[in-house]
Amino acid sequence: MIRPLTGRGVLLWLGGFFLCIFAVNAYYIFIAVDTFRGEDEQKPYLQGVEYNRTLERRAEQARLGWTADVHAERVAGGHVAVVVDLKGKSGKPETDAELGGELRHPADENRDRTLKLTEVAPGRYRADAGPVQKGYWDVIVNGGAKNAPFETSTRLWVP
């Protein structure tokens, strides 16, 4: 026997429908916020406050005329070496620079690697990044020598 649909039944069906929609939306919001916080930098506010200092360092670097050629190569054992050739305004290699940096994966910050570059030849600096998957990676190199700031960033293909 079929019961007639009453106002109370419609209200219960409508309430259940929206309760289901709200529950699914709440679940998706929780998962989205829990897995990705939406920030690329660890402290974006402090980075914004330091922006004027960043502009000063870039102007000083432009005045010095330093340039860098950054590339990666796969070495024995599956490791990847990041190589930076640093040249001054005159085109001569810049020696005795203290360079560091990061090898960043464009989509997953859990794969990022810290780089400690050491001079292996005049103006050539090299760091072992360990075992890295092939693909596009961002390399950020910073440091300098004798109060001369240096920073560069490059997206490159790791073989």
Beta strands, then each sheet from edge to edge (+ up, - down):
strand 1: 67-74
strand 2: 79-87
strand 3: 98-104
strand 4: 113-121
strand 5: 124-131
strand 6: 135-145
strand 7: 148-158
sheet 1: 1+ 2- 5+ 4- 3+ 6- 7+
end
